[in-house]
Amino acid sequence: MPRIIRILPDAGSQRGISLIVVMVMLLLGSILVLGSTRTNWLNESLVSNESDYQRAYVAAEALIADAETDIRGILPGGIPCNSSANFFGCRNRYGAGLPFIPESPVQDSEDLQAAIPNFATLPCRQGICLITAEDDLGANWWNDDLVDMTADTRTPNAIAATYGEFTGANVGTTGNPLLAADADGNYSGWYWIEVMEFNVLSGAMGPPPVGNLPVPTVDRPYVYRITALAQGRKPGTRVVLRSVFVPDVYDPEV
């Protein structure tokens, strides 16, 4: 009767194959963990960037609203910004050469021109810009001249205005932190009001009029273009909003 001889595999070679399988599984597991970690990091980064942008956007909207209050000179509820005798709305009308929001077409324009000298070739002071041509500030000035346009914030020679500087609006402890000064006294949000005189009778304005623009009244023949800029906490986060504001709209039937 023939003898059957079985050749068993070497135990050492089995251990070698098992080690390779374990190493491959560990490598695949590490790749999965790293991929999951990277995905989570990217998601957190996207959420953080979006949150920073939204915070800056809301701050810019608040700056637009604050500038409109500055132009009206009246707080919500019909309360004057400042009841002092020297104040004209929210601004010190009779301060030593300080700029203000013009209302009447002749004397106000002359006084405003005297109050806004040409600082560093920029026709603005404390957030009020006297514009005589569309390109006075340039088409992209918030990128080209931002350092100059935000210099000397909250001083008599400042080019821009900040939230609540003239209206007295208070950010508070739970408000948007971009609207208040940081620990070093630096601001992240500003606004500028371009004052453009409009000839109601001829329909002509210094710079070319904007399409579908409401016509101001004869008594207050001004169009105000507001630019608000807010920078987020992250480098590169910047929101610029623009609005054309006419507080007193002309009604030809009245």
C-alpha positions in Angstrom: 0.0 0.0 0.0 1.5 3.3 -1.0 2.5 5.7 1.7 1.1 9.3 1.6 3.6 11.9 2.6 2.2 15.4 3.5 4.5 18.4 3.3 3.4 21.0 5.7 4.2 24.6 5.1 7.0 26.1 7.1 5.8 27.9 10.2 8.3 30.7 9.6 6.9 31.5 6.2 3.4 31.7 7.6 4.5 34.2 10.1 6.1 36.3 7.4 2.9 36.4 5.3 0.8 37.4 8.3 3.2 40.2 9.1 2.9 41.6 5.5 -0.9 41.4 5.7 -1.0 43.2 9.1 1.4 45.9 7.8 -0.8 46.5 4.7 -3.9 46.7 6.8 -2.2 49.2 9.2 -1.1 51.3 6.2 -4.6 51.3 4.7 -6.0 52.2 8.1 -3.5 55.1 8.5 -4.5 56.4 5.0 -8.2 56.4 5.9 -7.5 58.2 9.2 -5.3 60.8 7.6 -7.9 61.3 4.8 -10.7 61.7 7.4 -8.6 64.1 9.4 -7.8 66.2 6.3 -11.5 66.3 5.3 -12.5 67.5 8.8 -9.7 70.1 8.7 -10.9 71.4 5.3 -14.5 71.5 6.5 -13.6 73.4 9.6 -11.5 75.8 7.5 -14.3 76.4 5.1 -16.8 77.0 7.9 -14.4 79.3 9.7 -13.7 81.3 6.5 -17.5 81.6 5.7 -18.2 82.7 9.3 -15.5 85.4 9.1 -16.9 86.6 5.8 -20.5 86.7 7.1 -19.4 88.6 10.2 -17.6 91.2 7.9 -20.7 91.4 5.7 -23.0 92.1 8.6 -20.5 94.7 9.9 -20.5 96.5 6.4 -24.3 96.5 6.4 -24.3 98.1 9.9 -21.8 100.7 8.6 -24.1 101.6 5.7 -27.1 102.0 8.2 -24.9 104.1 10.5 -23.8 106.4 7.6 -27.5 106.9 6.6 -28.3 108.0 10.2 -25.3 110.3 10.0 -26.7 111.8 6.8 -30.3 112.2 8.2 -29.0 113.6 11.5 -31.9 111.9 13.3 -31.8 108.7 15.3 -34.5 106.1 15.1 -37.6 107.5 16.8 -37.0 111.0 15.5 -34.5 111.9 18.2 -31.7 114.3 17.0 -28.2 113.0 17.0 -27.0 115.9 19.1 -29.1 118.7 20.6 -26.1 121.0 21.2 -26.4 124.4 19.6 -23.3 124.0 17.4 -24.4 120.7 16.0 -26.1 120.3 12.6 -27.6 116.8 12.8 -24.8 114.5 13.9 -22.0 116.8 13.1 -20.5 119.9 14.7 -21.6 122.4 12.0 -19.8 125.3 13.6 -16.7 123.5 14.8 -13.3 124.8 13.7 -13.4 123.9 10.1 -14.9 120.5 10.7 -16.8 118.8 7.8 -20.6 118.3 8.0 -23.4 116.8 5.9 -24.6 119.6 3.6 -28.2 120.3 3.1 -28.6 123.8 1.5 -27.0 124.2 -2.0 -25.0 127.4 -1.7 -23.5 128.3 1.6 -23.2 124.7 2.7 -21.2 123.8 -0.4 -18.8 126.7 0.1 -18.3 125.9 3.8 -17.8 122.2 3.1 -15.2 122.9 0.4 -13.3 125.0 3.0 -13.6 122.2 5.6 -12.2 119.5 3.3 -8.7 120.4 2.1 -7.0 118.0 -0.2 -5.4 115.6 2.3 -2.9 113.4 0.4 -4.8 114.1 -2.9 -7.9 112.6 -1.3 -10.9 115.0 -1.1 -12.3 113.4 2.1 -12.3 114.2 5.7 -13.9 112.4 8.7 -15.9 110.2 6.3 -17.3 113.0 4.1 -16.0 113.3 0.5 -16.7 116.2 -1.7 -16.9 114.8 -5.2 -16.8 116.8 -8.4 -16.0 114.1 -10.9 -16.8 110.3 -11.0 -13.1 109.4 -10.8 -12.1 111.7 -8.0 -11.4 108.7 -5.8 -10.6 106.2 -8.5 -12.6 103.1 -9.5 -10.9 100.8 -7.0 -9.7 103.1 -4.4 -10.5 100.8 -1.4 -7.7 98.5 -2.7 -5.3 101.1 -4.1 -5.4 103.7 -1.4 -6.8 101.9 1.7 -3.9 102.8 3.9 -4.4 106.5 3.2 -8.2 106.2 3.3 -8.1 104.8 6.8 -5.3 106.9 8.2 -5.7 108.8 11.5 -8.9 107.1 12.4 -11.1 109.1 14.9 -8.9 112.2 14.7 -9.8 115.6 13.2 -7.7 114.8 10.1 -9.1 111.3 9.6 -10.2 110.4 6.1 -12.8 107.8 7.1 -15.5 107.6 9.7 -16.2 104.6 12.0 -19.3 103.0 13.4 -21.0 105.2 16.0 -18.3 107.9 15.8 -20.9 110.6 15.0 -24.2 108.9 15.6 -23.3 107.7 19.0 -24.3 104.1 18.2 -22.8 101.7 20.7 -21.6 98.2 19.7 -22.0 96.9 23.2 -20.4 93.8 24.6 -22.5 91.4 22.5 -22.3 93.3 19.2 -20.2 92.7 16.2 -16.5 93.0 17.3 -15.5 94.3 13.8 -17.4 97.5 14.5 -15.4 98.4 17.6 -11.7 99.0 18.2 -9.5 96.0 19.1 -7.3 95.9 22.2 -4.6 98.0 20.3 -7.1 100.6 19.3 -7.2 99.6 15.7 -10.5 99.5 13.7 -11.7 97.0 11.1 -14.6 98.9 9.6 -15.0 102.4 8.0 -17.4 104.3 5.8 -17.2 107.2 3.4 -20.0 109.5 2.2 -19.5 111.0 -1.2 -21.5 114.2 -1.5 -22.8 114.9 -5.0 -24.8 118.0 -5.8 -27.8 117.3 -8.1 -29.5 120.0 -10.2 -33.1 119.1 -9.8 -34.4 121.4 -12.5 -32.0 120.1 -15.3 -31.5 116.6 -13.9 -27.8 117.1 -14.0 -25.3 116.0 -11.3 -21.6 116.5 -10.9 -20.7 112.9 -11.6 -22.8 110.9 -14.0 -26.1 110.0 -12.4 -26.8 106.4 -11.4 -29.6 104.5 -13.3 -33.0 104.7 -11.7 -31.7 107.1 -9.1 -34.3 108.9 -7.0 -34.2 112.7 -7.6 -33.6 114.8 -4.5 -35.7 117.8 -3.6 -34.8 121.4 -4.6 -34.3 122.3 -0.9 -31.8 119.5 -0.4 -30.3 118.8 -3.8 -27.8 116.2 -2.8 -27.2 112.6 -3.6 -25.0 110.7 -1.1 -23.1 107.6 -2.2 -22.0 105.5 0.8 -19.1 103.1 0.7 -18.6 100.8 3.7 -15.7 98.5 4.2 -15.2 95.8 6.8 -12.2 93.6 7.2 -12.5 90.2 8.9 -10.2 88.6 11.5 -8.6 86.5 8.9 -6.2 88.0 6.3 -7.8 88.5 3.0 -11.4 88.7 4.3 -12.8 92.0 3.1 -16.3 93.2 2.3 -17.1 96.4 0.4 -20.7 97.5 0.1 -21.9 100.6 -1.7 -25.3 102.4 -1.5 -26.8 105.5 -3.0 -28.9 107.4 -0.5 -31.4 110.2 -1.1 -33.0 111.2 2.2 -35.5 113.7 0.6 -36.9 112.4 -2.7 -38.3 114.9 -5.1 -42.0 114.5 -6.0 -43.0 116.5 -9.1 -46.7 116.3 -8.2 -46.2 118.1 -4.9 
